Amino acid sequence: MAKFQKLTSRSEDYSKWYNELVVKADLAEQSAVRGCMVIKPYGYAIWEFIQAQLDKRFKETGHVNAYFPLLIPKSFLSREAEHVEGFAKECAVVTHHRLKNDPNGKGVIVDPDAKLEEELIIRPTSETIIWATYKNWISSYRDLPILCNQWANVMRWEMRTRLFLRTAEFLWQEGHTAHATQEEAIAEAEKMLEVYADVAENIMAIPVIKGIKSPNERFAGAIETYCIEGLMQDGKALQAGTSHFLGQNFAKSFDVQFLNKENQYEYVWATSWGVSTRLMGALIMTHSDDNGLVLPPHLAPIQVVIVPIFKDEDQLKQLMEKITPLEQQLKALNVRVKVDNSDKQTPGYKFADYELKGVPIRLALGMRDLENQTIEVARRDTLTKETKNLDGIVDYIANLLEEIQQNIYKKALDFRMQSTREVDDYETFKKEIVKGGFLLCHWDGTPETEEKIKAETKATIRCIPLEPLPGHDNKPGKCMVTGKPSKQRVVFAIAY
């Protein structure tokens, strides 16, 4: 497929549009290992900006980075029954530690004499190995809290994969904290949810609903799971981040106790929280269009690209005399700017490439512009162009980047608000859920009703909102299925 062959439109086939865009925008591609992806440099650059924004906030809230082993003894996973049940079907297992040459000359084989005494699990998540470690770190209240995060890869053996959204191996961060009291641990889980929402909304321009998961949707082994949920352009929900209050479950499983101020032993209180490269999928599906990526300026690796339009070296030299100081002035304002003055592609090719890759602002300068002291400014979010005077262009660009950031967020928020409806009876729900979007409905709080709805409609409770959504309320009512009392409306959707 040629790079600039028109993308399949979102309205024609949303899934195909997404897959084509990820590949053609040079974000990622399938690897030689089934279900695993190669994140290409441009895609990884975007991930690095997300990483940096998160890491900055983690450190501002007192967290430190550490690293724990990739391999987990199988016996560790056996200690927390609910946890292992949640991940058992997704675990990759290491059974041997050596290969040898095939005596029949057919490459290498697993050495049967190199079988491990205990199988090792490639981490699907690290609670067990970390709490086995924390047992050695904690003896007194003076050792608490422990506020650790790690940036790592994990493996969950997915059978049906899609780049960024669901792959067997993916990148993420996982925070694991230990506290002296239940109140501290709950406050930590809630604080990290706010950090995730801040990055999603103010950096990625993705409006999210903050809430808690129903018991059926909770993280395996958690007492409470907090989450942020986004709505994609096809009307499906995407879980963008989770934060878990683990209670004392893992401390009891690994016998992690501390001597409190009253000289009494008690179990430690725990949290864990994480976001992954799935955020890249959320970013693409929330903002992008039929022309390619649309990147919010706050995380675009290239915020402004400047393309000189020239016929020969002499013209390029004249244009660069104006472009170089402009580039320097923008960089002085911490604008990430690229000057593309190569002669390997035509200006038209470059324009199409930067549009496909979602660069927020494109500036084009030709000889006529130079004579008129003007420059062409193209916005990626609106696909509009205007001619501006070179005088004052630096301040204009700096302000325009913020305007684009806000416009991208507003567009996504408007879409979500238009796609959020209240539904009060089950028959209407069945008709409405196939249209997509968030449905705010009353639910009686039982797993049986939740499972019935999921089985009959494929819709799940995305979250129980922590605060009312704009234009809606959290008042009690009656369950749309059973008519039993309901504490408040919850968010239903079909999800990725």
C-alpha positions as CSV (number, residue, x, y, z in Angstrom):
1,M,0.0,0.0,0.0
2,A,1.5,3.3,-1.1
3,K,2.2,5.7,1.8
4,F,-0.1,8.5,0.5
5,Q,-2.8,6.3,-0.9
6,K,-5.9,7.6,0.7
7,L,-6.7,6.1,4.1
8,T,-9.9,4.0,4.4
9,S,-12.4,6.4,5.8
10,R,-13.6,6.1,9.4
11,S,-17.2,5.9,8.3
12,E,-16.4,3.1,5.9
13,D,-14.4,0.8,8.2
14,Y,-13.2,2.3,11.5
15,S,-11.0,-0.7,12.4
16,K,-9.3,-0.8,9.0
17,W,-8.8,3.0,9.2
18,Y,-7.0,2.6,12.5
19,N,-4.8,-0.2,11.4
20,E,-3.8,1.6,8.2
21,L,-3.1,4.9,10.1
22,V,-0.8,3.2,12.7
23,V,1.4,1.7,9.9
24,K,1.3,4.6,7.4
25,A,2.1,7.2,10.0
26,D,5.2,5.2,11.0
27,L,4.0,4.6,14.6
28,A,4.3,0.8,14.8
29,E,4.2,-2.4,12.8
30,Q,3.7,-6.2,13.3
31,S,6.8,-8.1,14.4
32,A,8.2,-11.5,13.6
33,V,6.7,-12.7,16.9
34,R,3.0,-13.3,16.7
35,G,1.0,-10.8,18.7
36,C,4.0,-8.5,19.5
37,M,4.7,-5.1,17.8
38,V,7.6,-3.0,16.8
39,I,7.2,0.6,18.0
40,K,8.9,2.7,15.3
41,P,10.9,5.8,16.2
42,Y,8.1,8.3,15.5
43,G,5.6,6.3,17.6
44,Y,8.2,5.8,20.3
45,A,8.9,9.6,20.4
46,I,5.2,10.2,21.1
47,W,5.3,7.5,23.9
48,E,8.4,9.2,25.3
49,F,6.5,12.5,25.7
50,I,3.7,10.7,27.5
51,Q,6.2,9.0,29.7
52,A,8.0,12.2,30.5
53,Q,4.8,14.0,31.5
54,L,3.8,11.1,33.7
55,D,7.3,10.6,35.2
56,K,7.5,14.3,36.1
57,R,4.2,14.1,38.0
58,F,5.2,10.9,39.7
59,K,8.3,12.5,41.1
60,E,6.5,15.7,42.1
61,T,4.2,13.5,44.2
62,G,7.1,11.8,46.0
63,H,7.5,8.7,44.0
64,V,10.8,7.1,42.9
65,N,11.6,4.7,40.1
66,A,13.0,1.2,40.6
67,Y,13.2,-2.0,38.6
68,F,12.1,-5.5,39.5
69,P,12.6,-8.9,37.7
70,L,10.9,-9.8,34.5
71,L,10.6,-13.4,35.7
72,I,8.4,-14.4,38.6
73,P,8.4,-17.8,40.4
74,K,5.2,-19.7,39.7
75,S,4.7,-20.2,43.5
76,F,4.4,-16.5,44.0
77,L,1.4,-16.3,41.8
78,S,-0.2,-19.1,43.8
79,R,-0.3,-17.0,47.0
80,E,-3.1,-14.6,46.0
81,A,-5.9,-16.8,44.6
82,E,-8.0,-14.1,43.1
83,H,-5.0,-12.5,41.5
84,V,-3.7,-15.7,39.8
85,E,-7.2,-16.5,38.6
86,G,-7.4,-13.2,36.9
87,F,-4.1,-13.7,35.0
88,A,-3.7,-17.5,34.7
89,K,-5.0,-17.8,31.1
90,E,-2.6,-15.0,29.9
91,C,0.7,-16.2,31.4
92,A,3.7,-17.2,29.4
93,V,5.8,-19.8,31.2
94,V,9.6,-20.4,31.1
95,T,10.4,-24.1,31.8
96,H,14.0,-24.6,30.6
97,H,17.2,-22.6,30.8
98,R,19.3,-24.0,28.0
99,L,19.3,-24.9,24.3
100,K,21.6,-27.4,22.5
101,N,22.4,-28.4,18.9
102,D,19.9,-30.9,17.5
103,P,21.8,-34.2,17.0
104,N,19.9,-34.5,13.7
105,G,21.5,-31.3,12.5
106,K,18.2,-29.4,12.4
107,G,19.2,-26.2,14.3
108,V,18.7,-26.1,18.1
109,I,16.4,-27.9,20.5
110,V,15.5,-27.4,24.1
111,D,17.9,-29.3,26.3
112,P,15.7,-31.8,28.3
113,D,18.4,-31.8,31.1
114,A,18.0,-28.1,31.6
115,K,14.5,-28.2,33.1
116,L,14.0,-25.6,35.8
117,E,13.2,-26.8,39.3
118,E,10.4,-24.3,39.4
119,E,8.8,-22.7,36.3
120,L,9.1,-19.0,35.9
121,I,6.3,-16.7,34.7
122,I,7.0,-13.7,32.4
123,R,5.4,-10.9,34.4
124,P,1.8,-10.1,33.4
125,T,2.0,-7.5,36.3
126,S,4.5,-7.3,39.2
127,E,2.5,-7.3,42.5
128,T,3.7,-10.7,43.6
129,I,7.5,-10.2,42.9
130,I,7.3,-6.7,44.4
131,W,5.5,-7.7,47.6
132,A,8.0,-10.6,48.1
133,T,10.7,-7.9,47.9
134,Y,8.9,-5.4,50.1
135,K,8.9,-8.1,52.9
136,N,12.7,-7.5,53.1
137,W,12.4,-3.7,53.1
138,I,9.7,-3.2,55.8
139,S,9.9,-3.9,59.5
140,S,8.7,-0.7,61.2
141,Y,6.4,2.2,60.6
142,R,9.6,4.2,60.0
143,D,10.0,2.3,56.7
144,L,6.7,3.5,55.4
145,P,5.4,4.7,53.0
146,I,7.2,3.1,50.1
147,L,6.4,4.9,46.9
148,C,7.9,3.0,44.0
149,N,7.2,3.0,40.3
150,Q,8.8,1.0,37.5
151,W,8.8,1.5,33.7
152,A,8.8,-1.9,32.2
153,N,7.4,-4.3,29.6
154,V,4.9,-7.0,30.5
155,M,3.4,-10.0,28.7
156,R,-0.2,-11.2,28.6
157,W,-0.7,-13.9,26.0
158,E,-3.5,-12.3,23.9
159,M,-4.9,-14.3,21.1
160,R,-6.6,-11.5,19.2
161,T,-4.3,-8.5,19.0
162,R,-4.3,-4.9,17.6
163,L,-1.4,-2.6,17.5
164,F,-1.1,-0.5,20.7
165,L,-4.6,-1.5,21.9
166,R,-4.0,-5.1,22.7
167,T,-0.6,-6.8,22.1
168,A,1.0,-9.8,23.9
169,E,3.9,-7.7,25.0
170,F,3.4,-4.0,25.8
171,L,5.2,-1.2,27.6
172,W,3.8,0.5,30.7
173,Q,4.5,1.9,34.1
174,E,3.3,0.2,37.3
175,G,3.4,2.0,40.6
176,H,3.4,-0.1,43.8
177,T,3.1,1.6,47.1
178,A,3.0,0.4,50.8
179,H,1.4,2.4,53.6
180,A,0.8,2.3,57.3
181,T,-2.9,3.0,57.2
182,Q,-5.9,2.3,55.1
183,E,-6.7,6.0,54.8
184,E,-3.2,6.7,53.4
185,A,-3.5,3.9,50.8
186,I,-6.9,5.0,49.6
187,A,-5.7,8.6,49.3
188,E,-2.7,7.4,47.3
189,A,-4.9,5.5,44.8
190,E,-7.2,8.5,44.4
191,K,-4.2,10.9,44.0
192,M,-2.8,8.7,41.2
193,L,-6.1,8.7,39.4
194,E,-6.0,12.5,39.4
195,V,-2.5,12.3,37.9
196,Y,-3.7,10.1,35.1
197,A,-6.7,12.3,34.4
198,D,-4.4,15.4,34.4
199,V,-2.1,13.9,31.7
200,A,-5.0,12.5,29.7
201,E,-6.9,15.9,29.6
202,N,-4.2,18.5,29.7
203,I,-1.5,16.8,27.7
204,M,-3.3,14.3,25.5
205,A,-6.5,16.4,25.1
206,I,-8.6,13.4,25.9
207,P,-11.6,14.1,28.1
208,V,-12.1,11.3,30.6
209,I,-14.6,10.2,33.1
210,K,-13.2,9.4,36.6
211,G,-14.9,6.6,38.4
212,I,-14.6,3.3,40.2
213,K,-15.1,-0.1,38.6
214,S,-18.0,-2.5,39.5
215,P,-16.9,-5.6,41.4
216,N,-17.1,-7.6,38.2
217,E,-14.7,-5.3,36.4
218,R,-12.2,-4.8,39.3
219,F,-8.5,-5.6,39.0
220,A,-7.9,-9.2,40.2
221,G,-7.0,-9.0,43.9
222,A,-8.1,-5.4,44.5
223,I,-10.6,-4.0,47.0
224,E,-11.4,-1.0,44.8
225,T,-10.3,-0.1,41.3
226,Y,-10.4,3.5,40.2
227,C,-10.3,4.3,36.5
228,I,-10.4,6.9,33.7
229,E,-12.6,6.1,30.7
230,G,-12.4,7.8,27.3
231,L,-14.8,7.6,24.4
232,M,-13.4,6.9,20.9
233,Q,-14.8,8.3,17.7
234,D,-16.5,5.0,16.8
235,G,-18.6,5.3,20.0
236,K,-16.7,2.6,21.9
237,A,-15.1,3.2,25.3
238,L,-11.5,2.7,26.1
239,Q,-10.1,2.3,29.6
240,A,-7.2,4.7,29.7
241,G,-5.7,4.1,33.2
242,T,-6.4,2.4,36.5
243,S,-5.4,2.8,40.1
244,H,-6.1,0.1,42.6
245,F,-6.6,0.0,46.4
246,L,-5.3,-3.4,47.3
247,G,-6.1,-3.4,51.0
248,Q,-3.9,-5.8,52.9
249,N,-4.4,-8.7,50.5
250,F,-0.9,-8.9,49.1
251,A,0.7,-8.0,52.5
252,K,-1.1,-11.0,54.0
253,S,-0.2,-13.3,51.0
254,F,3.5,-12.4,51.5
255,D,3.5,-11.9,55.2
256,V,4.5,-8.2,55.1
257,Q,4.0,-6.8,58.5
258,F,5.4,-3.7,60.3
259,L,5.7,-2.7,63.9
260,N,3.4,0.3,64.4
261,K,3.9,3.3,66.8
262,E,2.1,1.3,69.6
263,N,4.6,-1.5,69.2
264,Q,2.1,-3.9,67.7
265,Y,2.5,-5.8,64.4
266,E,0.0,-5.2,61.6
267,Y,-0.2,-5.9,57.9
268,V,0.8,-3.2,55.4
269,W,-1.8,-1.4,53.2
270,A,-1.1,-1.4,49.4
271,T,-1.9,0.2,46.1
272,S,-0.9,-0.4,42.5
273,W,-1.6,1.8,39.5
274,G,-0.6,1.8,35.8
275,V,-1.0,3.1,32.3
276,S,0.4,1.5,29.1
277,T,1.1,2.1,25.4
278,R,-2.7,1.6,25.0
279,L,-2.7,5.3,25.6
280,M,-1.3,5.6,22.1
281,G,-4.4,3.9,20.7
282,A,-6.6,6.2,22.7
283,L,-4.7,9.2,21.3
284,I,-5.1,8.1,17.7
285,M,-8.8,7.1,18.0
286,T,-9.9,10.2,19.9
287,H,-8.5,12.9,17.6
288,S,-7.3,11.6,14.2
289,D,-9.2,12.0,10.9
290,D,-9.4,10.6,7.4
291,N,-6.2,12.5,6.5
292,G,-4.1,10.9,9.3
293,L,-2.9,11.7,12.8
294,V,-4.0,14.8,14.7
295,L,-1.6,15.4,17.6
296,P,-2.2,17.8,20.5
297,P,0.7,20.3,20.5
298,H,1.6,19.4,24.2
299,L,2.9,16.0,23.1
300,A,3.7,16.3,19.4
301,P,7.4,15.4,18.8
302,I,7.4,18.1,16.1
303,Q,5.1,21.0,17.0
304,V,6.0,23.2,14.0
305,V,7.6,22.2,10.7
306,I,9.0,24.9,8.4
307,V,9.2,23.9,4.7
308,P,11.1,26.3,2.4
309,I,9.9,26.2,-1.3
310,F,12.9,26.6,-3.6
311,K,14.1,25.8,-7.1
312,D,17.9,26.0,-6.6
313,E,20.6,26.4,-3.9
314,D,20.6,30.2,-4.3
315,Q,16.9,30.4,-3.5
316,L,17.3,28.0,-0.5
317,K,20.2,30.2,0.8
318,Q,18.0,33.3,0.7
319,L,15.1,31.5,2.4
320,M,17.3,30.1,5.1
321,E,18.5,33.5,6.0
322,K,15.0,34.2,7.2
323,I,14.1,30.7,8.4
324,T,17.2,30.2,10.6
325,P,16.5,33.1,13.0
326,L,12.8,32.2,13.0
327,E,13.7,28.6,14.0
328,Q,16.0,29.9,16.8
329,Q,13.4,32.3,18.2
330,L,10.8,29.4,18.3
331,K,13.3,27.1,20.0
332,A,14.0,29.8,22.6
333,L,10.3,29.6,23.5
334,N,10.7,25.8,23.9
335,V,8.8,25.1,20.7
336,R,9.8,21.8,19.1
337,V,10.5,22.9,15.5
338,K,11.9,21.1,12.5
339,V,13.2,22.8,9.3
340,D,12.8,20.4,6.3
341,N,15.1,21.9,3.7
342,S,16.0,18.6,2.0
343,D,15.7,18.3,-1.8
344,K,14.8,14.6,-1.7
345,Q,11.1,15.2,-1.8
346,T,8.8,17.8,-3.3
347,P,7.0,20.3,-1.1
348,G,3.7,18.5,-1.9
349,Y,5.1,15.2,-0.6
350,K,6.4,16.9,2.6
351,F,3.0,18.6,3.2
352,A,1.2,15.3,2.9
353,D,3.7,13.5,5.1
354,Y,3.6,16.0,8.0
355,E,-0.2,16.1,7.7
356,L,-0.3,12.3,7.9
357,K,1.9,12.4,11.0
358,G,-0.2,15.0,12.7
359,V,2.2,17.9,13.1
360,P,0.1,20.7,14.6
361,I,1.5,23.7,12.5
362,R,3.1,23.7,9.1
363,L,4.9,26.9,7.9
364,A,5.7,27.3,4.2
365,L,8.0,30.0,2.8
366,G,8.7,30.6,-0.9
367,M,10.4,33.4,-2.8
368,R,7.2,35.4,-3.3
369,D,6.5,35.1,0.5
370,L,10.0,36.5,1.1
371,E,9.4,39.5,-1.2
372,N,6.1,40.2,0.6
373,Q,7.5,39.4,4.1
374,T,4.7,36.8,4.6
375,I,4.5,33.1,5.5
376,E,1.8,30.5,5.0
377,V,0.5,28.9,8.2
378,A,-1.4,25.6,8.0
379,R,-3.3,24.2,11.0
380,R,-3.6,20.4,11.3
381,D,-6.6,20.4,13.5
382,T,-8.8,22.4,11.2
383,L,-6.9,21.8,7.9
384,T,-7.1,25.6,7.2
385,K,-4.4,27.8,5.8
386,E,-3.7,31.5,6.1
387,T,-1.1,34.0,5.1
388,K,0.5,36.0,8.0
389,N,3.1,38.7,8.2
390,L,6.5,37.5,9.2
391,D,6.7,40.4,11.7
392,G,5.2,39.0,14.9
393,I,4.9,35.4,13.6
394,V,6.8,33.9,16.6
395,D,4.3,35.1,19.2
396,Y,1.5,34.2,16.9
397,I,2.7,30.6,16.6
398,A,3.2,30.3,20.3
399,N,-0.4,31.4,21.0
400,L,-1.7,29.3,18.1
401,L,-0.2,26.1,19.6
402,E,-2.2,26.7,22.8
403,E,-5.3,27.5,20.7
404,I,-5.0,24.2,18.8
405,Q,-4.5,22.3,22.1
406,Q,-7.7,23.7,23.5
407,N,-9.6,23.2,20.2
408,I,-8.6,19.5,20.0
409,Y,-9.8,18.9,23.5
410,K,-13.1,20.9,23.0
411,K,-13.9,18.9,19.9
412,A,-13.4,15.6,21.7
413,L,-15.4,16.8,24.7
414,D,-18.2,18.0,22.5
415,F,-18.3,14.6,20.8
416,R,-18.5,12.8,24.2
417,M,-21.2,15.1,25.5
418,Q,-23.3,14.6,22.3
419,S,-22.7,10.8,22.6
420,T,-23.8,10.6,26.3
421,R,-27.4,9.8,26.9
422,E,-29.6,8.9,29.9
423,V,-31.6,5.7,29.4
424,D,-34.2,4.5,31.9
425,D,-35.7,1.3,30.5
426,Y,-33.9,-1.9,29.3
427,E,-35.7,-2.2,25.9
428,T,-34.6,1.3,25.0
429,F,-31.1,0.5,26.3
430,K,-30.8,-2.5,23.9
431,K,-31.6,-0.2,20.9
432,E,-29.4,2.7,22.0
433,I,-26.3,0.7,23.0
434,V,-25.7,-0.4,19.3
435,K,-25.5,3.2,18.3
436,G,-22.4,3.6,20.5
437,G,-21.6,6.2,23.1
438,F,-21.9,6.4,26.9
439,L,-25.3,5.4,28.3
440,L,-26.1,6.6,31.9
441,C,-28.4,4.1,33.5
442,H,-29.5,2.9,36.9
443,W,-28.3,-0.5,38.0
444,D,-29.2,-2.4,41.1
445,G,-25.6,-3.1,42.1
446,T,-25.7,-6.9,41.7
447,P,-23.3,-8.9,39.6
448,E,-26.2,-11.0,38.3
449,T,-27.8,-8.0,36.6
450,E,-24.5,-6.8,35.3
451,E,-23.7,-10.2,33.8
452,K,-27.2,-10.4,32.2
453,I,-26.7,-7.0,30.5
454,K,-23.2,-8.0,29.2
455,A,-24.4,-11.4,27.9
456,E,-27.4,-9.9,26.1
457,T,-25.8,-6.6,24.7
458,K,-22.0,-6.9,25.1
459,A,-22.1,-3.7,27.1
460,T,-20.2,-3.4,30.4
461,I,-20.2,-1.0,33.2
462,R,-17.3,1.2,32.4
463,C,-17.4,3.0,35.7
464,I,-19.5,4.4,38.6
465,P,-18.7,8.1,38.2
466,L,-17.0,9.8,41.1
467,E,-18.8,13.1,40.3
468,P,-21.8,14.0,38.1
469,L,-21.1,14.4,34.4
470,P,-21.9,17.9,32.9
471,G,-25.6,18.1,32.3
472,H,-26.4,15.0,34.4
473,D,-26.8,14.1,38.0
474,N,-25.9,11.3,40.4
475,K,-29.3,11.0,42.1
476,P,-30.8,7.6,43.2
477,G,-33.3,5.8,41.0
478,K,-34.5,2.4,39.9
479,C,-32.6,-0.2,38.0
480,M,-33.5,-0.3,34.3
481,V,-33.6,-4.1,34.4
482,T,-35.0,-5.2,37.8
483,G,-36.7,-2.0,39.0
484,K,-34.8,-2.4,42.3
485,P,-33.3,0.7,44.0
486,S,-30.2,2.2,42.4
487,K,-27.8,4.5,44.2
488,Q,-26.9,6.5,41.1
489,R,-26.5,6.2,37.3
490,V,-23.5,4.3,36.1
491,V,-21.7,4.5,32.7
492,F,-22.5,1.6,30.3
493,A,-20.7,1.2,26.9
494,I,-19.3,-1.3,24.5
495,A,-15.6,-1.2,25.1
496,Y,-12.2,-2.1,23.5
